[in-house]
Amino acid sequence: MNKPLLYQAAMQNVYGKQEQFTRSSITDALFVYLDGEPEPESIARVESHFRNRPLVCMTGAWEEQIKAQYPDAAVYWRTMMKPACRFTIPENTELPKGYFLTGMDKVSFEQHPFSHGENYSSFAAFHAEGSGAVVYYGGEIVAAASSFLSVNKEVELDVSTKETHREKKLASACIAWMLQDCMRRGITVHWDAQNEVSRHLAEKFGFEAETKYSVYWV
């Protein structure tokens, strides 16, 4: 499994943190990435600090360790899409009456809708390194797609829609705006699909599946 952008960000001290052991490492970056060869110190660290956290095994050795140590662990699947800088943009992204789409400006950024933008030190940093769009309804932000973080002109896509406004293609409209902006600016986008619905949506924009992987809760 290739290293996700969140993992890379921790390695570069952009987001999260990484603990190194003799033959293994634990990277805490939203998910907890277990890499290398399990050893007593890192196994104990998982047990003492990372219960009830999403664990991603970067090696087969860690996968075997987690399965053996936690046979009752909850498991779900995610799909990491191939990073891309060229996209297929649907022709029709028209919104229902009353909804308004716009790029994420300083006003919307500072609201941090659905926690979007919180990993940037300022709007200036977001504007320079990231991208995003929001949908308003009645003066309220009800959907957003934006970069979760940025690493060397690569971003992790994050998308959210208020529950009462779903099934209106608001997320698709935000994503389309953001991806067009990223294409213009030469920004590579990473999409980690949390379920089949997210994967199919990614594929509509031209992303291809790269790796299906397990996430463990112990």
PyMOL commands that place a pseudoatom at each C-alpha (Angstrom):
pseudoatom trace, name=CA, resn=MET, resi=1, chain=A, elem=C, hetatm=0, pos=[0.000, 0.000, 0.000]
pseudoatom trace, name=CA, resn=ASN, resi=2, chain=A, elem=C, hetatm=0, pos=[1.383, 3.404, -0.983]
pseudoatom trace, name=CA, resn=LYS, resi=3, chain=A, elem=C, hetatm=0, pos=[1.712, 5.996, 1.745]
pseudoatom trace, name=CA, resn=PRO, resi=4, chain=A, elem=C, hetatm=0, pos=[-1.459, 8.160, 1.950]
pseudoatom trace, name=CA, resn=LEU, resi=5, chain=A, elem=C, hetatm=0, pos=[-1.038, 11.932, 1.894]
pseudoatom trace, name=CA, resn=LEU, resi=6, chain=A, elem=C, hetatm=0, pos=[-1.934, 12.116, 5.600]
pseudoatom trace, name=CA, resn=TYR, resi=7, chain=A, elem=C, hetatm=0, pos=[0.956, 9.754, 6.347]
pseudoatom trace, name=CA, resn=GLN, resi=8, chain=A, elem=C, hetatm=0, pos=[3.299, 11.823, 4.154]
pseudoatom trace, name=CA, resn=ALA, resi=9, chain=A, elem=C, hetatm=0, pos=[2.187, 15.006, 5.925]
pseudoatom trace, name=CA, resn=ALA, resi=10, chain=A, elem=C, hetatm=0, pos=[3.150, 13.540, 9.301]
pseudoatom trace, name=CA, resn=MET, resi=11, chain=A, elem=C, hetatm=0, pos=[6.553, 12.483, 7.962]
pseudoatom trace, name=CA, resn=GLN, resi=12, chain=A, elem=C, hetatm=0, pos=[7.147, 16.091, 6.906]
pseudoatom trace, name=CA, resn=ASN, resi=13, chain=A, elem=C, hetatm=0, pos=[5.842, 17.554, 10.193]
pseudoatom trace, name=CA, resn=VAL, resi=14, chain=A, elem=C, hetatm=0, pos=[2.913, 19.208, 8.413]
pseudoatom trace, name=CA, resn=TYR, resi=15, chain=A, elem=C, hetatm=0, pos=[0.156, 17.335, 10.249]
pseudoatom trace, name=CA, resn=GLY, resi=16, chain=A, elem=C, hetatm=0, pos=[0.021, 14.752, 13.017]
pseudoatom trace, name=CA, resn=LYS, resi=17, chain=A, elem=C, hetatm=0, pos=[3.094, 13.067, 14.441]
pseudoatom trace, name=CA, resn=GLN, resi=18, chain=A, elem=C, hetatm=0, pos=[5.182, 9.951, 13.975]
pseudoatom trace, name=CA, resn=GLU, resi=19, chain=A, elem=C, hetatm=0, pos=[6.832, 7.736, 16.596]
pseudoatom trace, name=CA, resn=GLN, resi=20, chain=A, elem=C, hetatm=0, pos=[9.828, 5.686, 15.486]
pseudoatom trace, name=CA, resn=PHE, resi=21, chain=A, elem=C, hetatm=0, pos=[10.790, 2.392, 17.071]
pseudoatom trace, name=CA, resn=THR, resi=22, chain=A, elem=C, hetatm=0, pos=[13.642, 0.033, 16.190]
pseudoatom trace, name=CA, resn=ARG, resi=23, chain=A, elem=C, hetatm=0, pos=[11.847, -1.843, 13.406]
pseudoatom trace, name=CA, resn=SER, resi=24, chain=A, elem=C, hetatm=0, pos=[8.478, -0.108, 13.253]
pseudoatom trace, name=CA, resn=SER, resi=25, chain=A, elem=C, hetatm=0, pos=[6.690, 3.223, 13.365]
pseudoatom trace, name=CA, resn=ILE, resi=26, chain=A, elem=C, hetatm=0, pos=[3.304, 4.544, 14.473]
pseudoatom trace, name=CA, resn=THR, resi=27, chain=A, elem=C, hetatm=0, pos=[1.997, 7.574, 12.622]
pseudoatom trace, name=CA, resn=ASP, resi=28, chain=A, elem=C, hetatm=0, pos=[-0.934, 9.407, 14.208]
pseudoatom trace, name=CA, resn=ALA, resi=29, chain=A, elem=C, hetatm=0, pos=[-2.480, 11.515, 11.455]
pseudoatom trace, name=CA, resn=LEU, resi=30, chain=A, elem=C, hetatm=0, pos=[-6.292, 11.320, 11.721]
pseudoatom trace, name=CA, resn=PHE, resi=31, chain=A, elem=C, hetatm=0, pos=[-5.847, 7.584, 11.157]
pseudoatom trace, name=CA, resn=VAL, resi=32, chain=A, elem=C, hetatm=0, pos=[-3.172, 5.638, 13.026]
pseudoatom trace, name=CA, resn=TYR, resi=33, chain=A, elem=C, hetatm=0, pos=[-0.793, 4.099, 10.494]
pseudoatom trace, name=CA, resn=LEU, resi=34, chain=A, elem=C, hetatm=0, pos=[1.191, 1.059, 11.651]
pseudoatom trace, name=CA, resn=ASP, resi=35, chain=A, elem=C, hetatm=0, pos=[4.310, 0.484, 9.567]
pseudoatom trace, name=CA, resn=GLY, resi=36, chain=A, elem=C, hetatm=0, pos=[7.335, -1.780, 9.614]
pseudoatom trace, name=CA, resn=GLU, resi=37, chain=A, elem=C, hetatm=0, pos=[7.636, -4.922, 11.747]
pseudoatom trace, name=CA, resn=PRO, resi=38, chain=A, elem=C, hetatm=0, pos=[5.650, -5.128, 15.015]
pseudoatom trace, name=CA, resn=GLU, resi=39, chain=A, elem=C, hetatm=0, pos=[7.852, -5.299, 18.121]
pseudoatom trace, name=CA, resn=PRO, resi=40, chain=A, elem=C, hetatm=0, pos=[7.071, -5.346, 21.854]
pseudoatom trace, name=CA, resn=GLU, resi=41, chain=A, elem=C, hetatm=0, pos=[7.424, -1.574, 22.305]
pseudoatom trace, name=CA, resn=SER, resi=42, chain=A, elem=C, hetatm=0, pos=[5.186, -0.580, 19.400]
pseudoatom trace, name=CA, resn=ILE, resi=43, chain=A, elem=C, hetatm=0, pos=[2.641, -3.319, 20.174]
pseudoatom trace, name=CA, resn=ALA, resi=44, chain=A, elem=C, hetatm=0, pos=[2.389, -2.025, 23.744]
pseudoatom trace, name=CA, resn=ARG, resi=45, chain=A, elem=C, hetatm=0, pos=[2.052, 1.530, 22.456]
pseudoatom trace, name=CA, resn=VAL, resi=46, chain=A, elem=C, hetatm=0, pos=[-0.950, 0.582, 20.339]
pseudoatom trace, name=CA, resn=GLU, resi=47, chain=A, elem=C, hetatm=0, pos=[-2.571, -1.101, 23.334]
pseudoatom trace, name=CA, resn=SER, resi=48, chain=A, elem=C, hetatm=0, pos=[-1.987, 1.828, 25.706]
pseudoatom trace, name=CA, resn=HIS, resi=49, chain=A, elem=C, hetatm=0, pos=[-2.623, 4.808, 23.419]
pseudoatom trace, name=CA, resn=PHE, resi=50, chain=A, elem=C, hetatm=0, pos=[-4.583, 3.810, 20.325]
pseudoatom trace, name=CA, resn=ARG, resi=51, chain=A, elem=C, hetatm=0, pos=[-7.585, 1.779, 21.434]
pseudoatom trace, name=CA, resn=ASN, resi=52, chain=A, elem=C, hetatm=0, pos=[-10.796, 3.145, 19.896]
pseudoatom trace, name=CA, resn=ARG, resi=53, chain=A, elem=C, hetatm=0, pos=[-8.835, 4.796, 17.086]
pseudoatom trace, name=CA, resn=PRO, resi=54, chain=A, elem=C, hetatm=0, pos=[-8.917, 3.838, 13.385]
pseudoatom trace, name=CA, resn=LEU, resi=55, chain=A, elem=C, hetatm=0, pos=[-5.855, 1.658, 12.720]
pseudoatom trace, name=CA, resn=VAL, resi=56, chain=A, elem=C, hetatm=0, pos=[-4.419, 1.185, 9.226]
pseudoatom trace, name=CA, resn=CYS, resi=57, chain=A, elem=C, hetatm=0, pos=[-1.828, -1.558, 8.766]
pseudoatom trace, name=CA, resn=MET, resi=58, chain=A, elem=C, hetatm=0, pos=[0.794, -0.553, 6.210]
pseudoatom trace, name=CA, resn=THR, resi=59, chain=A, elem=C, hetatm=0, pos=[2.423, -4.002, 6.222]
pseudoatom trace, name=CA, resn=GLY, resi=60, chain=A, elem=C, hetatm=0, pos=[1.223, -7.584, 6.247]
pseudoatom trace, name=CA, resn=ALA, resi=61, chain=A, elem=C, hetatm=0, pos=[3.087, -8.172, 9.493]
pseudoatom trace, name=CA, resn=TRP, resi=62, chain=A, elem=C, hetatm=0, pos=[1.035, -5.522, 11.290]
pseudoatom trace, name=CA, resn=GLU, resi=63, chain=A, elem=C, hetatm=0, pos=[-2.182, -6.857, 9.771]
pseudoatom trace, name=CA, resn=GLU, resi=64, chain=A, elem=C, hetatm=0, pos=[-1.414, -10.319, 11.152]
pseudoatom trace, name=CA, resn=GLN, resi=65, chain=A, elem=C, hetatm=0, pos=[-0.532, -8.839, 14.546]
pseudoatom trace, name=CA, resn=ILE, resi=66, chain=A, elem=C, hetatm=0, pos=[-3.754, -6.821, 14.866]
pseudoatom trace, name=CA, resn=LYS, resi=67, chain=A, elem=C, hetatm=0, pos=[-5.927, -9.744, 13.733]
pseudoatom trace, name=CA, resn=ALA, resi=68, chain=A, elem=C, hetatm=0, pos=[-4.253, -12.095, 16.217]
pseudoatom trace, name=CA, resn=GLN, resi=69, chain=A, elem=C, hetatm=0, pos=[-4.228, -9.689, 19.164]
pseudoatom trace, name=CA, resn=TYR, resi=70, chain=A, elem=C, hetatm=0, pos=[-7.714, -8.279, 18.601]
pseudoatom trace, name=CA, resn=PRO, resi=71, chain=A, elem=C, hetatm=0, pos=[-9.856, -11.038, 17.013]
pseudoatom trace, name=CA, resn=ASP, resi=72, chain=A, elem=C, hetatm=0, pos=[-13.033, -9.106, 17.841]
pseudoatom trace, name=CA, resn=ALA, resi=73, chain=A, elem=C, hetatm=0, pos=[-11.858, -5.863, 16.228]
pseudoatom trace, name=CA, resn=ALA, resi=74, chain=A, elem=C, hetatm=0, pos=[-14.397, -4.060, 14.076]
pseudoatom trace, name=CA, resn=VAL, resi=75, chain=A, elem=C, hetatm=0, pos=[-13.237, -3.836, 10.461]
pseudoatom trace, name=CA, resn=TYR, resi=76, chain=A, elem=C, hetatm=0, pos=[-14.412, -1.663, 7.610]
pseudoatom trace, name=CA, resn=TRP, resi=77, chain=A, elem=C, hetatm=0, pos=[-13.095, -0.993, 4.130]
pseudoatom trace, name=CA, resn=ARG, resi=78, chain=A, elem=C, hetatm=0, pos=[-11.955, 2.168, 2.413]
pseudoatom trace, name=CA, resn=THR, resi=79, chain=A, elem=C, hetatm=0, pos=[-10.651, 2.743, -1.116]
pseudoatom trace, name=CA, resn=MET, resi=80, chain=A, elem=C, hetatm=0, pos=[-7.683, 4.974, -1.811]
pseudoatom trace, name=CA, resn=MET, resi=81, chain=A, elem=C, hetatm=0, pos=[-8.087, 6.476, -5.277]
pseudoatom trace, name=CA, resn=LYS, resi=82, chain=A, elem=C, hetatm=0, pos=[-5.094, 7.254, -7.479]
pseudoatom trace, name=CA, resn=PRO, resi=83, chain=A, elem=C, hetatm=0, pos=[-3.954, 10.876, -7.008]
pseudoatom trace, name=CA, resn=ALA, resi=84, chain=A, elem=C, hetatm=0, pos=[-4.929, 12.966, -10.023]
pseudoatom trace, name=CA, resn=CYS, resi=85, chain=A, elem=C, hetatm=0, pos=[-4.486, 16.427, -11.498]
pseudoatom trace, name=CA, resn=ARG, resi=86, chain=A, elem=C, hetatm=0, pos=[-6.843, 16.046, -14.483]
pseudoatom trace, name=CA, resn=PHE, resi=87, chain=A, elem=C, hetatm=0, pos=[-10.519, 15.402, -13.938]
pseudoatom trace, name=CA, resn=THR, resi=88, chain=A, elem=C, hetatm=0, pos=[-13.817, 14.712, -15.673]
pseudoatom trace, name=CA, resn=ILE, resi=89, chain=A, elem=C, hetatm=0, pos=[-16.188, 17.546, -14.788]
pseudoatom trace, name=CA, resn=PRO, resi=90, chain=A, elem=C, hetatm=0, pos=[-19.929, 16.820, -15.233]
pseudoatom trace, name=CA, resn=GLU, resi=91, chain=A, elem=C, hetatm=0, pos=[-21.610, 19.271, -17.581]
pseudoatom trace, name=CA, resn=ASN, resi=92, chain=A, elem=C, hetatm=0, pos=[-24.673, 19.781, -15.401]
pseudoatom trace, name=CA, resn=THR, resi=93, chain=A, elem=C, hetatm=0, pos=[-23.917, 20.948, -11.871]
pseudoatom trace, name=CA, resn=GLU, resi=94, chain=A, elem=C, hetatm=0, pos=[-26.913, 23.280, -11.637]
pseudoatom trace, name=CA, resn=LEU, resi=95, chain=A, elem=C, hetatm=0, pos=[-28.228, 23.613, -8.102]
pseudoatom trace, name=CA, resn=PRO, resi=96, chain=A, elem=C, hetatm=0, pos=[-31.853, 23.577, -6.946]
pseudoatom trace, name=CA, resn=LYS, resi=97, chain=A, elem=C, hetatm=0, pos=[-33.587, 26.908, -6.478]
pseudoatom trace, name=CA, resn=GLY, resi=98, chain=A, elem=C, hetatm=0, pos=[-32.403, 28.829, -3.431]
pseudoatom trace, name=CA, resn=TYR, resi=99, chain=A, elem=C, hetatm=0, pos=[-28.894, 27.355, -3.340]
pseudoatom trace, name=CA, resn=PHE, resi=100, chain=A, elem=C, hetatm=0, pos=[-25.780, 29.381, -4.185]
pseudoatom trace, name=CA, resn=LEU, resi=101, chain=A, elem=C, hetatm=0, pos=[-22.316, 27.994, -4.991]
pseudoatom trace, name=CA, resn=THR, resi=102, chain=A, elem=C, hetatm=0, pos=[-19.131, 30.005, -4.521]
pseudoatom trace, name=CA, resn=GLY, resi=103, chain=A, elem=C, hetatm=0, pos=[-15.447, 29.513, -3.896]
pseudoatom trace, name=CA, resn=MET, resi=104, chain=A, elem=C, hetatm=0, pos=[-14.397, 29.468, -0.253]
pseudoatom trace, name=CA, resn=ASP, resi=105, chain=A, elem=C, hetatm=0, pos=[-13.495, 33.082, 0.559]
pseudoatom trace, name=CA, resn=LYS, resi=106, chain=A, elem=C, hetatm=0, pos=[-12.219, 34.627, 3.786]
pseudoatom trace, name=CA, resn=VAL, resi=107, chain=A, elem=C, hetatm=0, pos=[-15.706, 34.924, 5.293]
pseudoatom trace, name=CA, resn=SER, resi=108, chain=A, elem=C, hetatm=0, pos=[-16.662, 31.290, 4.676]
pseudoatom trace, name=CA, resn=PHE, resi=109, chain=A, elem=C, hetatm=0, pos=[-13.176, 30.032, 5.569]
pseudoatom trace, name=CA, resn=GLU, resi=110, chain=A, elem=C, hetatm=0, pos=[-13.276, 31.706, 8.977]
pseudoatom trace, name=CA, resn=GLN, resi=111, chain=A, elem=C, hetatm=0, pos=[-16.554, 29.940, 9.764]
pseudoatom trace, name=CA, resn=HIS, resi=112, chain=A, elem=C, hetatm=0, pos=[-14.744, 26.598, 9.297]
pseudoatom trace, name=CA, resn=PRO, resi=113, chain=A, elem=C, hetatm=0, pos=[-17.936, 24.890, 8.088]
pseudoatom trace, name=CA, resn=PHE, resi=114, chain=A, elem=C, hetatm=0, pos=[-17.924, 21.197, 9.056]
pseudoatom trace, name=CA, resn=SER, resi=115, chain=A, elem=C, hetatm=0, pos=[-14.366, 21.878, 10.385]
pseudoatom trace, name=CA, resn=HIS, resi=116, chain=A, elem=C, hetatm=0, pos=[-13.136, 22.616, 6.862]
pseudoatom trace, name=CA, resn=GLY, resi=117, chain=A, elem=C, hetatm=0, pos=[-9.992, 24.728, 6.716]
pseudoatom trace, name=CA, resn=GLU, resi=118, chain=A, elem=C, hetatm=0, pos=[-8.927, 24.072, 10.293]
pseudoatom trace, name=CA, resn=ASN, resi=119, chain=A, elem=C, hetatm=0, pos=[-5.563, 22.622, 9.265]
pseudoatom trace, name=CA, resn=TYR, resi=120, chain=A, elem=C, hetatm=0, pos=[-4.431, 25.914, 7.710]
pseudoatom trace, name=CA, resn=SER, resi=121, chain=A, elem=C, hetatm=0, pos=[-2.894, 28.648, 9.843]
pseudoatom trace, name=CA, resn=SER, resi=122, chain=A, elem=C, hetatm=0, pos=[-4.806, 31.412, 8.050]
pseudoatom trace, name=CA, resn=PHE, resi=123, chain=A, elem=C, hetatm=0, pos=[-6.985, 32.160, 5.050]
pseudoatom trace, name=CA, resn=ALA, resi=124, chain=A, elem=C, hetatm=0, pos=[-3.879, 33.448, 3.275]
pseudoatom trace, name=CA, resn=ALA, resi=125, chain=A, elem=C, hetatm=0, pos=[-2.242, 30.036, 3.693]
pseudoatom trace, name=CA, resn=PHE, resi=126, chain=A, elem=C, hetatm=0, pos=[-5.395, 28.269, 2.517]
pseudoatom trace, name=CA, resn=HIS, resi=127, chain=A, elem=C, hetatm=0, pos=[-5.749, 30.586, -0.480]
pseudoatom trace, name=CA, resn=ALA, resi=128, chain=A, elem=C, hetatm=0, pos=[-2.113, 30.008, -1.481]
pseudoatom trace, name=CA, resn=GLU, resi=129, chain=A, elem=C, hetatm=0, pos=[-1.906, 26.255, -0.940]
pseudoatom trace, name=CA, resn=GLY, resi=130, chain=A, elem=C, hetatm=0, pos=[-5.438, 24.871, -0.830]
pseudoatom trace, name=CA, resn=SER, resi=131, chain=A, elem=C, hetatm=0, pos=[-8.779, 25.080, -2.581]
pseudoatom trace, name=CA, resn=GLY, resi=132, chain=A, elem=C, hetatm=0, pos=[-12.452, 24.771, -1.796]
pseudoatom trace, name=CA, resn=ALA, resi=133, chain=A, elem=C, hetatm=0, pos=[-16.046, 25.748, -2.451]
pseudoatom trace, name=CA, resn=VAL, resi=134, chain=A, elem=C, hetatm=0, pos=[-19.224, 26.075, -0.410]
pseudoatom trace, name=CA, resn=VAL, resi=135, chain=A, elem=C, hetatm=0, pos=[-22.969, 26.108, -1.025]
pseudoatom trace, name=CA, resn=TYR, resi=136, chain=A, elem=C, hetatm=0, pos=[-25.199, 28.593, 0.801]
pseudoatom trace, name=CA, resn=TYR, resi=137, chain=A, elem=C, hetatm=0, pos=[-28.901, 28.254, 1.502]
pseudoatom trace, name=CA, resn=GLY, resi=138, chain=A, elem=C, hetatm=0, pos=[-30.720, 31.006, 3.349]
pseudoatom trace, name=CA, resn=GLY, resi=139, chain=A, elem=C, hetatm=0, pos=[-27.418, 32.592, 4.314]
pseudoatom trace, name=CA, resn=GLU, resi=140, chain=A, elem=C, hetatm=0, pos=[-26.120, 29.355, 5.867]
pseudoatom trace, name=CA, resn=ILE, resi=141, chain=A, elem=C, hetatm=0, pos=[-23.350, 27.124, 4.535]
pseudoatom trace, name=CA, resn=VAL, resi=142, chain=A, elem=C, hetatm=0, pos=[-24.954, 23.724, 3.951]
pseudoatom trace, name=CA, resn=ALA, resi=143, chain=A, elem=C, hetatm=0, pos=[-22.253, 21.963, 1.896]
pseudoatom trace, name=CA, resn=ALA, resi=144, chain=A, elem=C, hetatm=0, pos=[-18.516, 22.267, 1.364]
pseudoatom trace, name=CA, resn=ALA, resi=145, chain=A, elem=C, hetatm=0, pos=[-15.646, 20.603, -0.465]
pseudoatom trace, name=CA, resn=SER, resi=146, chain=A, elem=C, hetatm=0, pos=[-12.134, 21.697, 0.356]
pseudoatom trace, name=CA, resn=SER, resi=147, chain=A, elem=C, hetatm=0, pos=[-8.559, 20.612, 0.858]
pseudoatom trace, name=CA, resn=PHE, resi=148, chain=A, elem=C, hetatm=0, pos=[-8.132, 18.959, 4.266]
pseudoatom trace, name=CA, resn=LEU, resi=149, chain=A, elem=C, hetatm=0, pos=[-4.420, 19.763, 4.112]
pseudoatom trace, name=CA, resn=SER, resi=150, chain=A, elem=C, hetatm=0, pos=[-1.699, 20.614, 1.589]
pseudoatom trace, name=CA, resn=VAL, resi=151, chain=A, elem=C, hetatm=0, pos=[1.718, 19.035, 1.030]
pseudoatom trace, name=CA, resn=ASN, resi=152, chain=A, elem=C, hetatm=0, pos=[3.939, 20.212, -1.839]
pseudoatom trace, name=CA, resn=LYS, resi=153, chain=A, elem=C, hetatm=0, pos=[1.092, 21.156, -4.226]
pseudoatom trace, name=CA, resn=GLU, resi=154, chain=A, elem=C, hetatm=0, pos=[-0.890, 18.054, -3.313]
pseudoatom trace, name=CA, resn=VAL, resi=155, chain=A, elem=C, hetatm=0, pos=[-4.131, 18.176, -1.325]
pseudoatom trace, name=CA, resn=GLU, resi=156, chain=A, elem=C, hetatm=0, pos=[-6.465, 15.746, 0.419]
pseudoatom trace, name=CA, resn=LEU, resi=157, chain=A, elem=C, hetatm=0, pos=[-10.096, 16.298, -0.564]
pseudoatom trace, name=CA, resn=ASP, resi=158, chain=A, elem=C, hetatm=0, pos=[-12.723, 16.591, 2.165]
pseudoatom trace, name=CA, resn=VAL, resi=159, chain=A, elem=C, hetatm=0, pos=[-16.440, 16.974, 1.454]
pseudoatom trace, name=CA, resn=SER, resi=160, chain=A, elem=C, hetatm=0, pos=[-19.448, 17.497, 3.730]
pseudoatom trace, name=CA, resn=THR, resi=161, chain=A, elem=C, hetatm=0, pos=[-23.167, 18.210, 3.364]
pseudoatom trace, name=CA, resn=LYS, resi=162, chain=A, elem=C, hetatm=0, pos=[-25.617, 19.092, 6.120]
pseudoatom trace, name=CA, resn=GLU, resi=163, chain=A, elem=C, hetatm=0, pos=[-27.892, 16.098, 6.627]
pseudoatom trace, name=CA, resn=THR, resi=164, chain=A, elem=C, hetatm=0, pos=[-31.115, 17.987, 5.912]
pseudoatom trace, name=CA, resn=HIS, resi=165, chain=A, elem=C, hetatm=0, pos=[-29.774, 19.127, 2.523]
pseudoatom trace, name=CA, resn=ARG, resi=166, chain=A, elem=C, hetatm=0, pos=[-28.479, 15.833, 1.131]
pseudoatom trace, name=CA, resn=GLU, resi=167, chain=A, elem=C, hetatm=0, pos=[-29.602, 14.150, -2.107]
pseudoatom trace, name=CA, resn=LYS, resi=168, chain=A, elem=C, hetatm=0, pos=[-29.479, 17.491, -3.947]
pseudoatom trace, name=CA, resn=LYS, resi=169, chain=A, elem=C, hetatm=0, pos=[-26.024, 17.068, -5.574]
pseudoatom trace, name=CA, resn=LEU, resi=170, chain=A, elem=C, hetatm=0, pos=[-24.608, 19.920, -3.501]
pseudoatom trace, name=CA, resn=ALA, resi=171, chain=A, elem=C, hetatm=0, pos=[-21.428, 17.963, -2.754]
pseudoatom trace, name=CA, resn=SER, resi=172, chain=A, elem=C, hetatm=0, pos=[-20.920, 17.255, -6.454]
pseudoatom trace, name=CA, resn=ALA, resi=173, chain=A, elem=C, hetatm=0, pos=[-21.229, 20.948, -7.278]
pseudoatom trace, name=CA, resn=CYS, resi=174, chain=A, elem=C, hetatm=0, pos=[-18.647, 21.874, -4.635]
pseudoatom trace, name=CA, resn=ILE, resi=175, chain=A, elem=C, hetatm=0, pos=[-16.285, 19.137, -5.791]
pseudoatom trace, name=CA, resn=ALA, resi=176, chain=A, elem=C, hetatm=0, pos=[-16.616, 20.199, -9.435]
pseudoatom trace, name=CA, resn=TRP, resi=177, chain=A, elem=C, hetatm=0, pos=[-15.717, 23.786, -8.537]
pseudoatom trace, name=CA, resn=MET, resi=178, chain=A, elem=C, hetatm=0, pos=[-12.725, 22.693, -6.465]
pseudoatom trace, name=CA, resn=LEU, resi=179, chain=A, elem=C, hetatm=0, pos=[-11.373, 20.237, -9.042]
pseudoatom trace, name=CA, resn=GLN, resi=180, chain=A, elem=C, hetatm=0, pos=[-11.581, 22.808, -11.821]
pseudoatom trace, name=CA, resn=ASP, resi=181, chain=A, elem=C, hetatm=0, pos=[-9.649, 25.225, -9.623]
pseudoatom trace, name=CA, resn=CYS, resi=182, chain=A, elem=C, hetatm=0, pos=[-7.023, 22.569, -8.882]
pseudoatom trace, name=CA, resn=MET, resi=183, chain=A, elem=C, hetatm=0, pos=[-6.645, 21.788, -12.591]
pseudoatom trace, name=CA, resn=ARG, resi=184, chain=A, elem=C, hetatm=0, pos=[-6.033, 25.456, -13.369]
pseudoatom trace, name=CA, resn=ARG, resi=185, chain=A, elem=C, hetatm=0, pos=[-3.419, 25.715, -10.630]
pseudoatom trace, name=CA, resn=GLY, resi=186, chain=A, elem=C, hetatm=0, pos=[-1.652, 22.400, -11.185]
pseudoatom trace, name=CA, resn=ILE, resi=187, chain=A, elem=C, hetatm=0, pos=[-2.622, 20.938, -7.809]
pseudoatom trace, name=CA, resn=THR, resi=188, chain=A, elem=C, hetatm=0, pos=[-2.763, 17.154, -7.405]
pseudoatom trace, name=CA, resn=VAL, resi=189, chain=A, elem=C, hetatm=0, pos=[-5.818, 15.880, -5.515]
pseudoatom trace, name=CA, resn=HIS, resi=190, chain=A, elem=C, hetatm=0, pos=[-5.966, 12.801, -3.267]
pseudoatom trace, name=CA, resn=TRP, resi=191, chain=A, elem=C, hetatm=0, pos=[-9.338, 11.168, -2.614]
pseudoatom trace, name=CA, resn=ASP, resi=192, chain=A, elem=C, hetatm=0, pos=[-9.688, 8.484, 0.065]
pseudoatom trace, name=CA, resn=ALA, resi=193, chain=A, elem=C, hetatm=0, pos=[-13.180, 7.035, -0.358]
pseudoatom trace, name=CA, resn=GLN, resi=194, chain=A, elem=C, hetatm=0, pos=[-14.788, 5.988, 2.923]
pseudoatom trace, name=CA, resn=ASN, resi=195, chain=A, elem=C, hetatm=0, pos=[-17.423, 3.769, 1.272]
pseudoatom trace, name=CA, resn=GLU, resi=196, chain=A, elem=C, hetatm=0, pos=[-18.782, 2.592, -2.074]
pseudoatom trace, name=CA, resn=VAL, resi=197, chain=A, elem=C, hetatm=0, pos=[-20.910, 5.725, -2.507]
pseudoatom trace, name=CA, resn=SER, resi=198, chain=A, elem=C, hetatm=0, pos=[-17.818, 7.896, -2.145]
pseudoatom trace, name=CA, resn=ARG, resi=199, chain=A, elem=C, hetatm=0, pos=[-15.841, 5.652, -4.516]
pseudoatom trace, name=CA, resn=HIS, resi=200, chain=A, elem=C, hetatm=0, pos=[-18.518, 5.833, -7.211]
pseudoatom trace, name=CA, resn=LEU, resi=201, chain=A, elem=C, hetatm=0, pos=[-18.664, 9.622, -6.831]
pseudoatom trace, name=CA, resn=ALA, resi=202, chain=A, elem=C, hetatm=0, pos=[-14.880, 9.819, -7.221]
pseudoatom trace, name=CA, resn=GLU, resi=203, chain=A, elem=C, hetatm=0, pos=[-15.065, 7.696, -10.369]
pseudoatom trace, name=CA, resn=LYS, resi=204, chain=A, elem=C, hetatm=0, pos=[-17.603, 10.096, -11.887]
pseudoatom trace, name=CA, resn=PHE, resi=205, chain=A, elem=C, hetatm=0, pos=[-14.910, 12.773, -11.680]
pseudoatom trace, name=CA, resn=GLY, resi=206, chain=A, elem=C, hetatm=0, pos=[-12.333, 10.556, -13.380]
pseudoatom trace, name=CA, resn=PHE, resi=207, chain=A, elem=C, hetatm=0, pos=[-10.550, 9.106, -10.354]
pseudoatom trace, name=CA, resn=GLU, resi=208, chain=A, elem=C, hetatm=0, pos=[-9.456, 5.469, -10.520]
pseudoatom trace, name=CA, resn=ALA, resi=209, chain=A, elem=C, hetatm=0, pos=[-9.320, 3.071, -7.588]
pseudoatom trace, name=CA, resn=GLU, resi=210, chain=A, elem=C, hetatm=0, pos=[-5.785, 2.313, -6.424]
pseudoatom trace, name=CA, resn=THR, resi=211, chain=A, elem=C, hetatm=0, pos=[-6.015, 0.309, -3.184]
pseudoatom trace, name=CA, resn=LYS, resi=212, chain=A, elem=C, hetatm=0, pos=[-8.850, -1.130, -1.137]
pseudoatom trace, name=CA, resn=TYR, resi=213, chain=A, elem=C, hetatm=0, pos=[-7.710, -1.426, 2.466]
pseudoatom trace, name=CA, resn=SER, resi=214, chain=A, elem=C, hetatm=0, pos=[-8.943, -2.374, 5.932]
pseudoatom trace, name=CA, resn=VAL, resi=215, chain=A, elem=C, hetatm=0, pos=[-9.397, -0.051, 8.894]
pseudoatom trace, name=CA, resn=TYR, resi=216, chain=A, elem=C, hetatm=0, pos=[-9.475, -1.683, 12.339]
pseudoatom trace, name=CA, resn=TRP, resi=217, chain=A, elem=C, hetatm=0, pos=[-11.127, -0.448, 15.538]
pseudoatom trace, name=CA, resn=VAL, resi=218, chain=A, elem=C, hetatm=0, pos=[-9.844, -2.310, 18.593]
for i in range(1, 218): cmd.bond("trace and resi %d" % i, "trace and resi %d" % (i + 1))
show_as sticks, trace
zoom trace
